[in-house]
Amino acid sequence: MKTHEVFNQPPALEHFNLYDTDRLLTSLIAAHGAQWAESTLKEYGSKLGSPEWIEKGFLANTYTPVFHSHDRFGNRIDYIEYHPAYHELMAAGIYYHLHALPWVEERKGAHMARLALNYLHAQNEAGTCCPITMTFSCIPPLSKYFPKKEEWIPRILSRHYDAGNKPYTEKAGITIGMAMTEKQGGTDVRANTTRAVPLSRRGPGEAYSLTGHKWFCSAPMCDAFLTLAYTDNGLSCFLLPRWLPDGTKNSWYIQRLKNKLGNRSNASSEIEMEQATAWLIGEEGRGVPTIIEMVAMTRYDCMIGSSGLMKRGVTEAVHHCSYRKVQGKQLIHHPLMQNVLADLCIEAEAALALTCRAARCLENASSEQEQLLLRLLLPVGKYWITKRAGPLLAEAMECIGGNGYVEQSILPRLYREAPVNAIWEGSGNVQCLDVLRAISKNAEALDVFLSELEQARGKHPMYDEYLQYLKINLTMFQNEPGQARRFTESLATAMQAAQLLQYGNQAVAEAFCVSRLGNRNGHLHGNLPNGVACMEIIQRHQPLAL
């Protein structure tokens, strides 16, 4: 029985282009030499903003992975069943080269273009970013340290996604995962107990037998995994395949899937290895320096993913408030809501600006200065951006109200997804202590970082004051491990301001400086001081219909 008329509700946010909607992203792509990828970015942005592909994101998270240990005849298969939407999302990400673009496109802007594609993908469905990220990140260590790279890398770089539970030798395209931590150690991988014994000869590329466990094995249907195990010469890095070259199943076994807060479309598992065959990557005893080259790239992708989550949350909040009326006018025209929305927009733009600076470092792999800067940017950005995502998404959800809290909205999924980027690949304390470690090992890294900040001097008085404060307090920060979070936050905030002042929108940069660098009266979003051009900032985040 019809009892009421539905009105004062916004239309569904669909039929929009995620790329065209993002004014900062489009300007950064143009400014940093990635214009050649713009047609692809527009194409993918349109696809991800369509009702069909938005629905795929919901389906992949509603019908979560199911583990099958044996087939109906009792044979051990260690197979994980996904909803078809998961495979469609994976296939799209692989086809658009989210996992490989900079490694196959050797031209200026390749890292920027790949950042943009990954950033757009995360706004639609972030769980599939995990195996895509690990596949992308394995290339540096495999290229440098693995004698069998000619057999593996072409399949890794392929645009073909093959979800089949079969040997990697039968696939045109493969994905790579990671299994580092154990239950007794977590981040402290040197507490691992998994042992590796050579099957014949020792050395890079040789086969070893691994016995032990891994408490977290992400995306266990990948075709192979980088993992750590102890040899007689210390902790070492290995490539562990699910299937052996002769077509038989390797001796590793999934014990169970993790029941996680978020990231639910992506399976995470516990595994046991019982004399499983794996090949040594690099030298024995050099496992941590070898795998850290993969970890550095996954930390970078945590920055991208969190920036994408924030952008989608802001877009949803701005869209809702543009339609919803309260007391006779749209929420977006109420001064206090303008303050909140503008503050969220500023946060999202600052996250993307900092992440793009890391991409530019990757673009300049031959520059020692850029690599020193990257050494600090990664732990600084990984710590700060992933920490800021959760509060922003909670506020975006509150802007929408009750409709934002129910599962038919994308906000609950975005909110649950946010913590994994802060936890995975080293939680907050690990990142902050890594900042101190990087500086203690090479003081020039901090000099390069400060030199980058100096480039924005003179563009805003409050920025100049903040930079002076930072320099005065450097010694105190560096010598006090208990203040490592405060130090890292100061570096992150200064770098965000510097990037916005140089490459961002003037109104956003001005608002960032007056709200983040001065003495603020409030600690939550929505405390922008008078004089900020709130509507100008908000309008930059209104989605454009196709």
Buried (B, 14 or more C-beta within 10 A) or exposed (E): EEEEEEEEEBEEBBBBBBBBBBBBBBEBBEBBBBBBBBEBBBEBBBBBBBEEBBEBBBBBBEBBBEBEEEEEEEEEEBBBEBBEBBBBBBBBBBBBBBBBBBBEBEEBBBBBBBBBBBBBBBBBBBBBBBBBBBBBBBBBBBEEBBEBBEEBBEBBBBBEBBBEBEBBBEBEBBBBBBBBBBEEBBEEBEEBEBBBBBEEEBEBBBBBBBBBBBBBBBBBBBBBBBBBBBBEEEBBBBBBBBBBEEEEBBBBBBBEBBEBEBBBBBBBBBBBBEEBBBBBBBBBBBBBBBBBBBBBBBBBBBBBBBBBBBBBBBBBBBBBBBEBEEEEEBBBBBEEBBBBBBBBBBBBBBBBBBBBBBBBBBBBEEEEBBBBBBBBBBBBBBBBBBBBBBBBBBBBBBBBEEBBEEEEBBBBBBBBBBBBBBBBBBBBBBBBBBBBEBBEEBEBBBBBBBEBBEEBEEBBEBBBEBBEEBEEBBEEBBEEEEBBBBBBBBBBBBBBBBBBBBBBBEBBBBBBBBBBBEEEEEEEBBEBEEEBBBBBBBBBBBBEEE
